[in-house]
C-alpha cells in the first residue's frame, strides 16, 4: 500500500460512494483514487470502472471499460488512466 493510502484499491463492487454501478465492476481512475485514498473531494459526474464484458458503454453516471483497459493497481496506474 502506498504512503497515505487508506486501503488497497477495490476489487469488483456494485456500489461506490452511494452510486450504483450498472453491473458489478472494478473502479478505475478517479473513482479508484477517491476510494483508496479516502479523498474528501467532489465526486465527478461520470466515473469509470472496468467491467467483465468486452464492450465499452456508458450508463447511470458510469463509463464501463473492457478488462484490457484495466490500469495497474497503483497511484501511477490510476492517474494515467484518469
N, C-alpha and C positions, 0 to 999 in steps of 0.2 A: 504494500500500500504506500502511495506517495505521501510525502510530508504535507500535512494539512487536510488530507483526505479523511472524511468521517467514517466511510465504509467502502468496501470494494464496489466496483462497477456492477450494476444489477444484471441478473440473468433475465429470462423471459418474465414479463409481467402483464397483467390485464388492466391495471390502474396505476397511474403515476401522477402524484400531486393532485389527486381528486379528478383527474381526467381519464376517462375510459378509452382504451385503445380499441379499434375496430376488431382486431384479432390479437391474441397473445403474441408479444414481440419483445425484442431486446432494445431498450432505449439507446439512442446514439446521439453523438454531437452534444448540443447544448442540453438536451434532456438528461443525458447521462452525467454530464458535468455538474449540473444543478443538483441532481440527486446524490451523487457520490460525495461531493464536497459540501453538501448542506448549504448551498449559497442562498442568501436572502435577496433574491433579485426577482423582478417581474418575469413571469413565465411567458415565453414567446407565443404568439398567436398560433403558429404552426410548429409542432415538434416532430422530430424524426425518430424512427425506430427501424429495426431490422426484423422483417417478417420471415416466415418459413417458406413462403411461396416464391417462385421465381417470376414475380410480377411487381413492378413499381406502381403504386397508386396512392391517392390522397383521399382521406375520409375523416370526418369528425375532428378536424384540427390536427391530424397526424399525417405525415408522409411516410409511408412504409416502403422500405427498400428491400432488395433481394439479399440473400445470405452472402453473396460475393462482395457486397458493398460494406460488410461489417468492418468497422475500424478496429485497430489494435486496442486492447483494453488498457489504455494508458491516457494520461493527460494529453500527450502529444498526438496520439491516435485520434482522440475525440475532438481536439481543437482543429486538427487537419480536416476531419470530416465536416465539422461545423462550417 
